[in-house]
């Protein structure tokens, strides 16, 4: 091809650096994880999962503790009553505590 114009370009501007394929302004950085001195010497301990029976037993124990706590709360509320007028004031709270006790019993029963 024949050169039509004789263009030499500006004399004071340096040419931009050549970039490789796909390297549009990206830095080359390493993504390695920094290790600590402790990691190299210690091994992780294997954690054994509880069996389904152990999980049920733990759930039963937790439900038993929840039940005991609710019964104590209910007894304290009932112990604070001095007459029918007090019962009417505490009626909603007593019903809520009893319904929670029923839910705990249903969960316990569903565990077998």
C-alpha positions, 0 to 999 in steps of 0.5 A, a space after each residue: 500500500 502506498 503512503 498518501 500523506 507523510 505524517 510523522 506525528 507529534 515529537 513531544 508525546 511518547 507512544 503508549 505502552 503496548 498491552 497484551 491480550 486481555 490486559 486492559 490496565 489490569 495488575 498482575 497480583 497474587 491471590 495466595 492466602 497468607 499463612 500464619 505460623 500456627 496453621 502449619 503446626 496445628 491440625 484440625 480436630 475432627 468433630 463428630 456429629 451427634 447421632 439422631 438418637 443423641 440429637 433427640 435426647 438433647 432435644 428432650 432434655 432441652 424441652 424438659 428444662 423449658 417445661 420446668 422453667 415455664 411451670 415455675 413461672 406459672 406457679 409464681 404467677 398463681 402464687 401472686 393471686 389473692 382473689 378473683 379480681 387478680 385472676 381477671 388481671 392475669 388471665 391473658 398471661 396465664 393463658 399464654 403460659 399454659 399454651 406454651 406448656 401445651 406446645 412444649 408437651 406436643 413437641 416432646 410427644 412428637 420426639 417419641 
